[in-house]
Amino acid sequence: MQQIWLSLLSALSLRLVLPGGAEEGLEFPNFDGKDRVLDISERNYKKALKRYDLLCLFYHEPMPANKGLQKRFQMTELVLELTAQVLENKDIAFGMVDSQKDAKVAKKLGLEEVGSLYVFKDDRVIEFDGELSADTLVEFLLDVLEDPVEIINNAMELRAFERMEEDIRLIGYFKGEDSCQFPTLAHVQIRLQCTAVFPKSKHLSLKMNGVNFYEPFMEEPAVLPGRPLSEMDIVEFVTQHRRATLRKLRAENMFETWEDDMDGIHIVAFAEEEDPDGYEFLEILKDVARDNTNNPELSIVWIDPDDFPLLTTYWEKTFKLDLFRPQIGVVNVTDADSVWLDMSDDEDLPTAEELEDWIEDVLSGRVNTEDDDEFADDHENDHFVPEDEEEGDQDPDEEDDE
Ligand SMILES: *[C@@H]1O[C@H](CO)[C@@H](O)[C@H](O)[C@H]1NC(C)=O
């Protein structure tokens, strides 16, 4: 028996190492060894800018002397190489800009943050603020290449538009495709859907040349003031309303979202959409968000742990949570100190009202990450539930940070 298992196992792992036996069609790209990422310098950067639809530049510190750090550097380079290889037949070039050696070029191009990736498109620059993995980067770049304006031609496409509830959505009503030209929206990662087909477009409450804005998870749109609108008007409105009451953390802009905190904190909800409890909890969250959409103080970051397998164990450890269950809490972004709503009762999730009461307590400061800190100092271990008894000893990080 054991023998069979062993041979089965080795067959399986062989398949992993040497793909492409008899069956084809699922061949993951491996780096083929060909250098595609350019070493950007004063000599070549202008030409590269001119020649490609997109130019992605990674702005980095000089190669470190330490072996371990060198490996890390090479891994980043490999992510870029693999992305370049996968997107080889698109008109995209990749380059590395050394913050010391190429300081002049960096200054000319306006690169500021070391460790960041900048994407140049038609003389404009978009900073990529997401997870630096080939999957995420490829997805992001394909999005940037796409036309920011999509024409909605029929009821089916309209339904698809309505289902995109996790995104900021804009829909405009124009007379013909020609009057729906907003090319620069791509630079701010705004997508506008245009419809010209529906006479009067009754069910969208759209007026000719009008544009409606849907915040994520909202059913009712906001109408952009003014008609006709210029691209600048649209960009300005979206920039002002970008921080949604409920926003989903996504790999392609996760750092941007996290840096957009509310006075040093985030209200964070963990919920797996595919899990019945998680789904239920998310529906409650959406209700709360819809009730409070006009409160500019409130923004809840929803994280689906399924989207971030590499971060799940880190979050469980840092926040002392069980992420197989839905959770909601407050996180201080300075020290990752956090408090979480007690939802240990297996049967019942909190109601929308209970959740709103708790959120009110957070916004007013009655619930915060700081109170229990002092308490812990004064009373050591005597206030926590038994299963967390070691917590006091496990917290050396907290003191190190201060
Ligand atoms: C977050 O933590 C820092 C460092 O411990 C502290 O100084 C700050 O007051 C905290 N912020 C909030 C909003 O609790």
The ligand as a Gaussian input file, in Angstrom:
#p B3LYP/6-31G(d) Opt

LIG

0 1
 C       -1.656000      54.325000      17.083000
 O       -0.491000      53.854000      17.717000
 C        0.479000      54.862000      17.970000
 C        1.737000      54.170000      18.480000
 O        1.445000      53.274000      19.517000
 C       -0.084000      55.879000      18.920000
 O        0.868000      56.893000      19.162000
 C       -1.355000      56.481000      18.294000
 O       -1.959000      57.384000      19.188000
 C       -2.357000      55.392000      17.912000
 N       -3.436000      56.004000      17.137000
 C       -4.718000      55.845000      17.408000
 C       -5.661000      56.571000      16.549000
 O       -5.116000      55.141000      18.320000

